[in-house]
Amino acid sequence: MSIDLLRAIKSLEPLADFILENDVITWTDDIITQPTQSEIDAEIARLQAEYDSQEYARNRKAEYDQLNQFEMQFDDNRDGTTTWVDAINEIKARYPK
């Protein structure tokens, strides 16, 4: 995902009123201090870095969601196995922090 101009402005000034058309910002709110282009660019970079740094978590969650974890835990408890722990550790190894 690429962080866009709208998301950056909303992050900097959540209550600001503005119109964004063809990447041109028209501010309709005189109360707030409008962020500069360099502040907006820096916010885009910050939000993108934050999003990118969490890729491992998104990948892990997608794989965790495919596991039937409660059944795996029940079966491991009943059978004395470690199937669930092994599956979780394998996913963590594939997508390290």
N, C-alpha and C positions, 0 to 999 in steps of 0.2 A: 504494500500500500504506500502510496506517496502522499505526504501531508500537503494539503492545498492551502491557498491563501485564506479562504474562508475559515478553516479550522484554526489557523494561526491567529487571525484577528479575534475570533471568538475566545481564544485562550487568553490573549492579552487584555481584551476589553469585553467581558461577557455580556455587559448590559448596553453596549454601544449600539446605536442605530446607524445603519449605513446601507448603501446599495452597492452590490458587487456585480458589475456587468462587463464581460470580456476582460477580466482581470483589472478593471479600473474601479477604484474605490471612490464612491461619493458619500461623504460623511453627512448625515442628516441630524447629527446630535452635536450641539455646540457646548454641551456641559462637560464632556470628557476631554481629556488631553489625547489627541490623536497620536497613535504610535507612528514613529518614523519608518521609512522603508527599511532602514538598517535594523531597527527593532523587529519588524515583521520578518525579515529574512533570518535574523538570529532565532526567532521563535519557531520558524519553519524548521530550521536545522536542529533545534533542541527537541522539538516534538518528533521529528523523524528519527533522531538518535534514540530517543526513549522507546519509540515503537520498535525499531530494529533490535534493540537490546532485549526485547521480550519475545523474540522469535522462538527461542527454545521452549518457553512456557506455552505458547500457542501450539507448537508441535506436540509437546507432551500431552496437553489436554486433549487434543484430537485423538491421540492413541489411547489415553486412559479411558475416554468415553466409549471406546469400542470394546473394552474389557467388561466382562460380567464379574465385577470385582467382589460383590457380596457372595456370589456362588463360589467363586474361586477361594475366598477366605474360608467359607463353610467347609468346602471339600478338603482344603489343606488341614483344617482343624480336625476333621473327621478321620482323614487318611494319614495324617502325620507327614504331609508333603510340604513343599515350599513353592508351589506353582505360582501363586500370586506374587510373592516376594521376588521370585526370579523374573517374572514378567515386568514388574515395576522397575527393577534394577536394570533390565535390558533396555527399556525405554529411556531411562535416565542416562544410560551410557551412550545411547544413540544421539541424544539431545542434551549435551552437558551445558551447565550454566556458563 
